[in-house]
């Protein structure tokens, strides 16, 4: 795969100090790189930035990720915008929106699944209340 080229599929890969547009692999080790889209069975990420990551298992350390979708996610000193997973383990990391039934470790989640439901219910009640108080032009 050439940098900024179209995605390719490989069995195993090691990426370091590069920028990639898209990448697909069964097992990949990413180090000090920037990747737009990554699809892998197992992804080991260290000191990298990834916009979208889809995998069965993700191990990340000192990295930043946009959207992570995996069966198992382990983050260490990393940050992610959205994580959707069956199991998430976070050590000294932060996640903005965390969608996972099982979570362990020291995670700072800004918006969890329970909080999202609470915000949605609050918005619905506030809108109905405002509609009844101020009337609607029907």
N, C-alpha and C positions, 0 to 999 in steps of 0.2 A: 504494500500500500504506500502510495506516495502521499506526502502531506497535502492536505486540502483536496484530496481526490475523492472518488466515490468509494463507498464501503466495499470491503472484501471480506471473505470468510477464510479463516485459518484455524488450525488445530490448537496451536499454542503460540503465544507471542510475548515479547518483552518490549515495552515502549519507554524511552527515557528522553527527556529534554526535547520534545517535539510538539507540534500542533497538528491535530488530526480532525478531519471533518466527521467521519463515521468509521466504526470498526466493529467487526463481528469475529468472535473467537470462542472456543470451548473453555480455554483458560488463558487469562491475560494478567500480566504484571505491568502496572503503569507507574512510572516514577518521574516526577518533575515534568509533567506534560499537561497540555490542555486538549481536551477531547470534546467535541460537540455531541456525539452520540456513540454509546458503547453497548454492545450486546454480547454477553458471555455467559458461560455456565458458572465459572468461578472468576471473580475479579478481585485482584489484590491491588489496591491503590495507595500510593504514598506520595505526599506533597504534590498533588495534582488538582486540577480543576476540571470537572466533568459536568456538562450541561444536562445530559440525559443518560441514565445508566439503568439497564435492564439485565438482571442476572438471577441465577438460583442462589448464589452465595456472594456476598460483598464483604470484604475486609478493607477498611480505609483508615489511614493514619495521616494526620496533619493535612487534610484535603478539604476542598469545598466542592459541593455538588448541588445541582439544581433539583432534578427529579430523580428519585431512586425507587425502583420497583423490583423487589427481590423476595425470595422466600425467607432468607436469613440475612440480616444486615448487622455488621459490627463496625461501629465508628469509634475511633480513639482520637481525641483532640481534633475533631473535624466538625464541619458545619454543613447542613443540608437544608434546602428550602422545603421540599416535600419528600417524605419517606412513607411508602406503602409496603408493608411486609407482614409476614406471619409472626416473625420474632425479630425484635430489635434490641441490641445491646449497645449502650453508649457509655463511654468513659470520657468525662470532661469535654463533652461536645454539645452542640445545640442544633435543634431542629425546629423550623417554623411550624409546619403542619405535619403531625405524626399520626399515621393511620396504621395501628398495629394492636392486635389483641393481647400480645405478650411483650412487655418491655422490662428491661433490667438495666442497672447501672445508674450513673449520675448523668441524667439527661435534662437539659433545659428545653422544654417544648413550649413554644409560644401559644400554639393552637392545637389542642388534642381533639380526638374524636368527640369526647364528651363536651368539651367547650364549644365545638362547632355546632352540636345539636342545641346547646343552651343558647348560643347566639341566634341561631335560626328560630327557635321558639320565642325568644325575646323580641326579635324583629317582627314576627308574625303578630304577637300580642300588641306591640306598640303601634303597628300599622292599623290593626283593627280598632284600637282605642282612639287613635287620631282620626280615623275615618268616622267613627261614631260621634266624637266631640265636635269636629269641625264640619261634619256633613259632607256628603259627596254630591256633586251635581248630576243627579240621575234624571 
